[in-house]
């Protein structure tokens, strides 16, 4: 697809002259570039004030347009003024027309086959893939090339031949892309964003798919959807596609640093969702503080002077004050200094402090306190987080024991020189042949067992290497059921 500007301003000329045209006014001839890096260098010289992320994005589009589109490739052009599409075939290599008006110098000859293709001729899933905000991008998913070729020849869209294909589940996603393209504010929870592609957690697969899909649509999220809790909200923002439309680059500045798919555990990742910050003013009485703690079911209160935190009062500090004075005040029961940390800090760097003091106050993106994190919170959260790891460890140990006992040769063959046992994922290879599985003597279906093992291995890999999101009930049940099955066959051995 090669778009003709955000408002389709180059579309009529492109159809009339048999061209695909991109903008980037002021950018010199790209045929002199031998690599994408060369294109990136020219962009940096022409647009020195743009962010690295934006320049890299532009370089990818322009490298594709000037060097990767080959004669005979299909080309799709949205005709915004008519709400239709043109479909054609690339008829020649990229050209730079130095004498052409600014904004129309970078062109590609195209033989247009059809110039009035209605949106309704594309089935919804294919129509959704056309929704990128980028100027140049490749259509590959859902059998797009073959289907667009059919439509270009005047035939009906043959549809996606995948047995799992659906054509009605993308309607809401298409509406969202349209809202973003129109400049409307679109806010989604990370969970709902993942759900547009049928995912419930951030895993290796979901991160790759969603990141690629957003990138190819020219959309970024603020903050990046790889950060924060899964129910936190991000804003979807259209990445400007051409220089004339990108005077304000602040929305992409935070995308300059490359995102890593490994997400460390931040304090915000385990903050209780339902705990409102409860505070007490410094001029209140100690009795007021005690009543507040009892009424809200909290064990600590920040003591404020306006918005400034003077100290903290807790059941421990109240008890100490009452033991030392006959009629203590709130000031007597307050401790200072207090420990206030940013919600974006690494959790593990603060565990000793929480254990030592019993709690810390957590501030949000501003300076206000958003929550209290206690030792009890840590114990509860780590208990929840540790359960799947404990179950997976048990599954691996039971597999190791049975395979080592029944298949000693295969066990030794798959044991790395530096290890003491095969990795969890290697047991599928060891047990892949029916005759090997039979050696275990388990009254289980071979293929079904391997499928269940593969599912648990996939969950384990995401837990170990990628996702910090809580396991879904479905995934936790898969691990628990697998372990119960291993326990049962162990008893029969």
Phi, psi and omega in degrees: 000137174231109180281156184253045182096157183303324181254012179070026187292342180257003189294311184298318178296320181298316180291317183296321185260001180067052185222159160250132188232132173243162186271250183058059179303132178097353179274130183285183182303125181271351180291346178280350183275136178259342181219166175298327179298325177297320178296318179299322180294316179297321178296319179298324179287322182281329183228072188292343185261007181269155184288158179300320181297314181296317180295321177295322178295313178299319181300319179298317180295314184286328174296318177298314183295318188270340187229336187260334177286122184255159176303130182099346177291145176288143178230132178245134181234118175287133177254088191296325183293336180252350182070024182236187180227154169249141178236131181211190181232134178300127186250000181186174181282170177303144178227145172247118183258096185294335182266001181280159178302150179302140181092354179227025185273332181265111187224166177219124179296135181222136171264108183281125180273314178224138183238007178222058180273117182288150179302325184293344178287341175267128174296155189307320182294322178287321178300325180294326180289346179275001191272014180296148176267357178287159178283318182232125175204162185260137176259115183231330188282158176059039179058034185304315183301312182294323182289320179291325176299319179296315180295321178297333178272005178086012181261163177292154174298118183287350178084172180274129187272359177296136179296341180263008186289144172227156182241358183248354185275354184261000184299315181294322178297318180298321178295322179295314180298322179295320178295318179296316181297328181279359179084010178284153178283122180239117180243131179223147169289155178300323178299316180291325177297312178299324182295340177298336178250012176083017180260152178244348181217162173275110179233179178305312182293311185295321178297316180296314183295308185294318179299317179294315181298315179295318181298318182286343175268356181072036183237139172239160176247146178232115354288171179305140185289351177281351182254164172078175179287157187293337179263005175285160189257138175238157177257135177267126185232135178286122175286125182303138189265331181220157186306319183297340183254012188230045182294326179255111184256012184295333183290341181255357185299321183286353178269000182301317181286130182299136178282137174256143180282353175270125182246114177289162181277114177265160180303322181297337183293337184239010179296138177299131182291327190259013183260108178281145178290119179251130183231171177223140178284150184293339179270005179283167178271162177296325178297322177298317180296316180297317179297320180296315180296320178293316184293325181261357178067036179244156182252355180217147177225132169289136176260118188249147167244092190074247176253356183274132180274117180271328184180202181214149174239136181221170178300324179294316181291327176296314180299317180296320180294319180290332177284330185266339182224150181283330181220070186291153175258175177298323178298321179296327184268002182266142176252147180206147000284161178260162183254108180243123183236158179281141182294343181269001179288158177293129183298316188293337177286349182246002184297316180301320181294319178294318179295321184287319185256349179090337181193164168221152172268143184242128178259153181274205182292336172268218180249359183279150180281131182252343183191169172241132179247120186249169176298326177296322177300316180299314181299317181293315182294317181290331174296316178295318182290328186281336186303309180298325179294321179296317180295318180295321178297319178296318180299317181294319180294320179292319176298315181301314183299314184289318181291318179297324180284317186268333184228064185299323182292311179297323179299315181293322181297326184263005177273120180295153183301329183266001184244178180250354181196161174298158174287163182305316183292338183285343180296333176295320178292320180297321185261013186293323181277136182305321182293330176289317181296324181297332180297337179287333180072025181272135177279060183231153176287129186300305185296318180296320179298316180296322177296316179295319178298317180298321179295317180292321177299319179297317178297317180298317181296320178293321179296318185284327192243338189231292198275135171253005177287146178301145176296143173288160178301325180295316181291318179296320178296324179298318179292313181300316181295321179296318180294318178299322178296317179295321177299318183296312182289333175298320180293334181273347185282000000 
